[in-house]
């Protein structure tokens, strides 16, 4: 296996359209890195440049110790798994797996050994005599994976390989790919628009938008410490709630939501992040699991001279929709002009269109600069 390094990689088309703006990425030997982002963000273009299917306009690409900018795809020692499976329809599964090895001149004994090993790893031994049209979508994707495995490449590249599968098969194939990575200890670079796939598969995730890398980090660091509003909104399902407002200085710092939807005193854990930003346009970000349905906010409680327990921060809302998923419920409500999502345990709720009170736990909340989108403070 091999390390992969991208240094200032750019892709500029002839009409001067910049598809990828200077990607810097160092993928360690044996690491599983996922490129994720919305359609058109440049993730597949970046992968195709690594594979040699797109030319590199600027920057340096290294696989192992070689600079491979001008090396043909067949000589880069990579294997790519496509969304469309790309199997030969007239060949059996066995022959699909063996074809690339025959072209490389491997011996019949070596070919048979590698085909059987790959088929055993993926559990497709019983399908070796079938043609692709006799297989299900999940089985075809296993064959596509097997065709990559038999080549024993330095790097595996995946271009949205699960997009054509139904939800249940996608979960199953995610497990297969994760297990495959563990067994082979292979360097893998995986492209997807599905942030759930990214969070469950990647050792690290590269979040991209409009050709720019927004953040490179572990799944949990992306979730807990997003660098900007885009990352915060893209990572997590349901998405993070956002409320625009400003900080005002009264006796204590207060956050005032636009339209006076609600106001709250900024707790000490957040106050140091926004100190000195009074009057500056900010956006509050809070995840659905940190929003609950309140019954009664209750009064402020005094415990001795130095300890004060504040009531939860609440806001009046209108109940728009309830999605009951068995073990949890998604509550969609409107607070002023803002749509807020809460992820709560099953509980009695008023009828749709009725008033409810939402409570916000700000322990993991974020503030973002409304102009730049960057997260404010270090918390």
ABEGO torsion letter per residue (X at the ends): XBBBBBBGBBBBBAAGBBABBGBBBBBBBGBBBBBBEBBGAGAAAAAAAAAGABBBABEBBBBEABBAAABBAAAAGBBBBBAAGGBBAABBAAAAAAAAAAAAGBBAAAAAAAAAAAAAAAGAAAAAABBAAABBAAAAAAAAAAAAAAAGBABBBBBGAAAABBAAAAAAAAAAAAAAAAAAGBBBBBBBABAAAAAAABABBBBBBGGBBABBBBAAAAAABBABAAAAAABEOBBBBBBBBBBBBBABBBBBBBGGABBBBBBAAAAAAABGABGBBBBBBBBAAABBBBABAEBBBBBEAABBBBBBBBBBBBBABBBBAGABBBBBBBBEABBBBBBBBBBBBBBBGBBBBBBBBAAABBBBBAAAGBBBEAX
